[in-house]
């Protein structure tokens, strides 16, 4: 039976890759709804190619503009807008799978709505678990939702774990530790003293992966890996001390699982998000993704090193956040989003990102994440304080 998808964040890198895989298998997958924030040109092209029933944009002006273009093209697609519209396409009865690919806290409420509706969720919005891990996982379990990770690291771990028939949660039976690999980003070998002078373009020049600018900066600071550590804790129910990060510059081994008998299983593949997306879309089957297979002889060697927490203080902050629990995840994520946006706009130095996050974590009290309202209030307070801190920092010197 054909699976009907709502893709939350279809114009980003994950959404584009998902549609590429979907387009290769029209007999298996069809698109019910697409959403974008403001990239109306790409969303229009996607609507022409995939003919969804619904398209969602950020606001009324965007909806009017997209509606007019679709009408001119002779397409009858319902165009809606705003956060409630995202929730509606996540919950829609016609939908069997929801691809949660909106970047940041903006994706939390629609992803949580998909969990409440018991959908099969292909999860790329790691912030849903960073902000509200306990709440999200309890909601998904109560509603019978299925979570399939799209992040290459978590998808790799999922592939290396035992698949136990009849168990609703992912099994970690016999697992000693999870090892998340990281490329180390563009600054792995750069002089520490020079990091405060890096430019946004340098931070976004990832050596192996093609990603959006925000995620690219998070990769350069390794905050992205820290968020993935928190996500792995909730997805796989593993304590922090059993989650390890290992730098692997070639980005061929996407993550590993070590078992109590001494065995370590690894998932390998070329660095292309279409591989984990194809795995999650078709699970438990396998379908072609458009990605070439590995040629290990050409690669020649695989290398590994421990991360330097002086170079990557954001990774340390993420582990600290995981140990603190509660609303600390919301504080971490919100302050990082504010700081990264300021860096990309040229208002603070790259090294100030970790400083902003640490000051917020040291200042705002951490409480229990008992409800969505509590989580969103922590997010609001962190953004407010981070904005104040950014305003008081010196701007980078311009050449």
LINNOR-V903727 format. One record per residue. RES is the residue in one letter. SS is DSSP state (A for helix, B for strand, O for the rest). PHI is phi in degrees with one decimal (999 if undefined). PSI is psi as a letter, one per 40 degrees, with the letter a starting at -180 (NA if undefined). Layout:
RES|SS|PHI|PSI / RES|SS|PHI|PSI
This chain:
X|O|999|h / X|O|-66.3|h / X|B|-90.3|h / X|B|-103.7|h / X|B|-112.7|i / X|B|-107.3|h / X|B|-110.3|h / X|B|-87.2|h / X|O|93.6|f / X|O|-76.7|e / X|O|-93.6|e / X|O|-80.3|a / X|A|-63.0|d / X|A|-67.5|d / X|A|-60.9|d / X|A|-62.6|d / X|A|-66.2|d / X|A|-61.6|d / X|A|-66.0|d / X|A|-62.9|d / X|A|-68.5|d / X|A|-57.9|d / X|A|-63.8|d / X|O|-80.6|e / X|O|-136.0|g / X|O|-64.5|e / X|O|-78.1|e / X|O|-104.9|d / X|B|-133.1|i / X|B|-137.8|i / X|B|-103.6|h / X|B|-87.6|d / X|B|-146.7|i / X|B|-124.7|i / X|B|-139.2|i / X|O|-145.9|i / X|O|-84.6|c / X|O|-132.7|e / X|O|-82.3|g / X|A|-70.1|d / X|A|-62.0|d / X|A|-68.4|d / X|A|-62.5|d / X|A|-59.8|d / X|A|-60.1|d / X|A|-66.6|d / X|A|-63.7|d / X|A|-63.3|d / X|A|-77.2|d / X|A|-116.0|e / X|O|49.8|f / X|O|-70.3|i / X|O|-79.0|d / X|B|-133.2|i / X|B|-127.9|h / X|B|-119.3|h / X|B|-125.8|a / X|O|-73.4|d / X|O|-146.3|i / X|A|-64.1|d / X|A|-61.5|d / X|A|-64.4|d / X|A|-64.2|d / X|A|-63.2|d / X|A|-64.2|d / X|A|-68.0|d / X|A|-58.2|d / X|A|-64.2|d / X|A|-67.1|d / X|A|-67.4|d / X|A|-63.3|d / X|A|-60.9|d / X|O|-85.0|e / X|O|77.7|f / X|O|-103.8|h / X|O|-99.7|g / X|O|-124.7|h / X|B|-74.6|h / X|B|-105.4|h / X|B|-126.4|i / X|B|-150.2|i / X|O|93.4|i / X|A|-58.5|d / X|A|-65.3|d / X|A|-65.4|d / X|A|-63.4|d / X|A|-60.3|d / X|A|-64.7|d / X|A|-76.1|d / X|A|-75.7|d / X|A|-94.4|e / X|O|-51.4|h / X|O|-63.8|d / X|O|-72.5|e / X|O|-93.1|h / X|O|-102.6|d / X|B|-131.1|h / X|B|-120.4|h / X|B|-93.4|h / X|B|-93.6|g / X|O|-124.4|e / X|O|-73.5|h / X|O|-80.8|h / X|O|86.5|a / X|A|-62.1|d / X|A|-60.5|d / X|A|-91.1|e / X|A|-63.4|d / X|A|-67.8|d / X|A|-70.6|d / X|A|-68.5|d / X|A|-64.3|d / X|A|-62.8|d / X|A|-63.0|d / X|A|-65.6|d / X|A|-61.5|d / X|O|-83.6|e / X|O|72.0|f / X|O|-78.0|i / X|B|-84.1|h / X|B|-107.0|h / X|B|-94.2|h / X|B|-95.6|h / X|O|-112.1|e / X|O|-83.6|g / X|O|-61.6|d / X|A|-63.2|d / X|A|-58.0|d / X|A|-85.0|d / X|A|-63.9|d / X|A|-77.2|d / X|A|-140.9|f / X|A|-54.3|d / X|A|-63.9|d / X|A|-62.7|d / X|A|-64.8|d / X|A|-65.7|d / X|A|-65.4|d / X|A|-63.5|d / X|A|-62.9|d / X|A|-67.9|d / X|A|-63.7|d / X|A|-89.9|e / X|O|76.0|f / X|O|-70.9|i / X|B|-109.3|h / X|B|-106.8|h / X|B|-122.2|h / X|B|-73.9|h / X|O|-100.0|d / X|O|-52.0|h / X|A|-58.9|d / X|A|-68.1|d / X|A|-72.9|d / X|A|-64.9|d / X|A|-63.0|d / X|A|-60.7|d / X|A|-56.3|d / X|A|-68.0|d / X|A|-91.3|e / X|O|-91.6|i / X|O|-68.6|h / X|O|-97.7|h / X|O|-103.8|h / X|O|-62.3|h / X|O|87.7|e / X|O|-97.6|h / X|O|-77.5|d / X|O|-98.3|i / X|O|-61.9|h / X|O|-85.1|h / X|O|-121.9|f / X|O|-60.7|h / X|O|78.0|e / X|B|-84.6|h / X|B|-90.7|d / X|B|-160.9|i / X|B|-106.4|h / X|B|-119.8|h / X|B|-91.8|h / X|B|-90.2|i / X|B|-143.2|i / X|O|-70.3|d / X|O|92.5|e / X|A|67.8|a / X|A|-77.1|e / X|A|-114.5|f / X|O|-60.0|d / X|O|-117.3|e / X|O|-74.1|i / X|O|-57.2|h / X|A|-56.3|d / X|A|-65.0|d / X|A|-90.4|e / X|A|-65.5|d / X|A|-69.5|e / X|A|-103.0|e / X|O|-70.7|i / X|O|-97.3|i / X|A|-55.7|d / X|A|-64.5|d / X|A|-66.0|d / X|A|-66.9|d / X|O|-88.9|e / X|O|-88.5|g / X|O|-67.8|h / X|O|-70.9|d / X|O|-126.3|d / X|O|-108.6|i / X|O|-102.4|h / X|O|-140.3|i / X|O|-68.2|i / X|A|-66.3|d / X|A|-64.5|d / X|A|-66.8|d / X|A|-64.1|d / X|A|-64.7|d / X|A|-61.2|d / X|A|-68.4|d / X|A|-63.9|d / X|A|-89.1|e / X|O|66.4|e / X|A|-63.0|d / X|A|-58.0|d / X|A|-68.6|d / X|A|-63.6|d / X|A|-62.9|d / X|A|-68.2|d / X|A|-61.4|d / X|A|-64.2|d / X|A|-60.7|d / X|A|-63.3|d / X|A|-55.8|d / X|A|-78.6|d / X|A|-62.6|d / X|A|-110.4|e / X|O|54.7|f / X|O|-111.3|h / X|O|-68.5|i / X|A|-54.6|d / X|A|-70.1|e / X|A|-106.9|e / X|B|-121.9|h / X|B|-124.3|i / X|B|-114.1|h / X|B|-132.3|h / X|B|-79.7|h / X|O|-137.5|g / X|O|-59.8|d / X|O|-77.7|e / X|O|53.7|f / X|O|-102.0|d / X|B|-85.1|h / X|B|-90.1|d / X|B|175.4|i / X|B|-141.0|i / X|B|-128.6|h / X|B|-102.0|h / X|B|-103.7|i / X|O|-65.2|e / X|O|-85.4|e / X|O|96.8|e / X|O|-74.4|i / X|B|-126.2|h / X|B|-105.7|h / X|B|-128.2|i / X|B|-109.7|h / X|B|-117.1|i / X|O|177.2|i / X|O|-63.8|i / X|O|-73.6|g / X|O|-148.5|h / X|O|-66.4|e / X|A|-66.1|d / X|A|-67.1|d / X|A|-63.7|d / X|A|-64.4|d / X|A|-61.9|d / X|A|-61.7|d / X|A|-70.4|d / X|A|-59.7|d / X|A|-96.9|e / X|O|-48.5|h / X|O|-90.3|e / X|O|-84.2|a / X|O|-128.5|h / X|O|-132.7|i / X|O|-67.7|i / X|O|-114.2|e / X|O|89.8|e / X|O|-97.8|h / X|O|-70.1|i / X|O|-72.1|i / X|O|-71.2|i / X|O|-119.5|g / X|A|-66.1|d / X|A|-65.0|d / X|A|-69.3|d / X|A|-67.0|d / X|O|86.9|d / X|O|-152.2|i / X|O|-121.4|h / X|O|-122.7|i / X|O|-143.9|i / X|B|-156.9|i / X|B|-75.7|i / X|O|-71.0|i / X|O|-91.2|h / X|O|-73.2|e / X|O|-72.3|d / X|O|-76.8|d / X|O|-124.3|g / X|A|-63.0|d / X|A|-64.2|d / X|A|-66.6|d / X|A|-61.2|d / X|A|-63.1|d / X|A|-67.7|d / X|A|-63.4|d / X|A|-59.4|d / X|A|-62.3|d / X|A|-61.8|d / X|A|-67.1|d / X|A|-74.2|d / X|O|70.6|a / X|O|58.5|b / X|O|-84.2|e / X|A|-59.7|d / X|A|-61.8|d / X|A|-64.8|d / X|A|-65.5|d / X|A|-59.2|d / X|A|-65.3|d / X|A|-63.9|d / X|A|-66.3|d / X|A|-66.3|d / X|A|-60.1|d / X|A|-64.8|d / X|A|-67.1|d / X|A|-64.8|d / X|A|-60.2|d / X|A|-65.1|d / X|A|-63.6|d / X|A|-63.5|d / X|O|-87.6|e / X|O|79.1|f / X|O|-96.1|d / X|O|-138.6|i / X|O|-76.0|i / X|O|-57.6|d / X|O|-67.9|e / X|A|-75.3|e / X|A|-57.2|d / X|A|-64.7|d / X|A|-64.0|d / X|A|-62.2|d / X|A|-61.3|d / X|A|-64.4|d / X|A|-64.7|d / X|A|-64.7|d / X|A|-63.1|d / X|A|-78.2|e / X|A|-101.7|d / X|O|-86.4|h / X|O|-65.6|i / X|O|-96.2|h / X|O|-119.2|a / X|O|-76.6|h / X|O|-86.3|g / X|O|-84.6|e / X|O|-154.9|i / X|A|-62.2|d / X|A|-62.7|d / X|A|-64.2|d / X|A|-62.6|d / X|A|-67.2|d / X|A|-68.2|d / X|A|-62.8|d / X|A|-58.9|d / X|A|-63.5|d / X|A|-63.6|d / X|A|-66.0|d / X|A|-64.9|d / X|A|-62.3|d / X|A|-68.7|d / X|A|-60.4|d / X|A|-63.5|d / X|A|-64.6|d / X|A|-63.9|d / X|A|-57.9|d / X|A|-62.2|d / X|O|-93.5|e / X|O|-92.5|i / X|O|-71.5|i / X|O|-73.5|i / X|O|-62.6|i / X|O|-68.8|h / X|O|-98.4|h / X|O|-81.5|NA
